[in-house]
Amino acid sequence: MASNLFCLKDCNLSLIATGIVAESLNEMRDQLYNIPDSSIYYHFWGGRLRISFVHPEYHNDFSAWAHFGLHDDILTERLAIIDPTEYAGIEPLRQKVIDVIEERMDEIETVTWSRKEHVFHFLRSILIVYDMELKTNIPSDLKVLIPKMTPTSIFYHFIDARRRTPEKLDDFSQWLSGFGTQFAELIEKIKGIDPYFLSLSEIRQKLTELFGIYL
């Protein structure tokens, strides 16, 4: 049996203003070339940790701005369906957003501007991590721990982990792989859970069901 421990952690986001804004589609395109990687990451994933997040129709902040700021439902839909998990890193994801915006700019005759109250403010964030002092080296313990995990803890272990683990895996799959092939089927099922288009509560429920079945 593997001797490594699974250490349960929780997190929250500390927001930092970049001072960069976009009032029009042109400005959005231009600013996207220069904003830090952490800002791209935040505007795709950070909404899941905001108190107001209730699995909205607009899956990232760019699509929400296209709807509420520009009232461009075509652009809104194109931005909303971008799945960041399909891209190898932030740079190709950044380029995809730029490409979608430029494609839309080629289709419309006039530059669209947002109202003052809907100017897009680029933010970035720092993830603050807390040790919950809950540790185990027994996989079946997760059957009890996962249903009790907070949404922010799910975010840390299932979503943000993909930036931290060598194989870009969630922490559960990464840890279970240390037990050899014993949990190979469970790992494949975990990998099949959509990290982007499901809410954190839905992800927790699916994990709870899988660990209940396989452990």
GIJOKA-V775560 format. One line per field, one symbol per residue. ss: DSSP state (2 for helix, 1 for strand, 0 for the rest). phi: phi as a letter, one per 20 degrees, with the letter a starting at -180 (. if undefined). burial: + if it has 16 or more other C-alpha atoms within 10 Angstrom, else -. A space follows every 50 residues. Layout:
ss = ???
phi = ???
burial = ???
//
This chain:
ss = 00000111111111111111110122222222000022222222222220 00000000002222222200002222222200022200022222222222 22222220000010022201111111111111111100222222222200 22222222222222000000222222222000022222222000000002 222222222222220
phi = .fefeedfccbbddecfendccdcfffggffffdffgffgfffedfgfde gefclffefbfffffgffedldfffgffffefdffedfaffffgffffff ffffffedecfedefgfdgedfdcbdedddeeldcbddgffffefffeff gfffgfeddfgfedegeldfffffffffemegdgfffffffeffededff fffgfffgfffffec
burial = -----+-++++++--------++++--++--+--+---+++++++++++- -------+++++++++++++----+++-++-+++-----+--++-+++-- +--++------+++----++-++++---------+-+-+--++--+--++ ++++++++++++------+++++++++-----+--++--+----+++-++ ++++-+++-++----
//
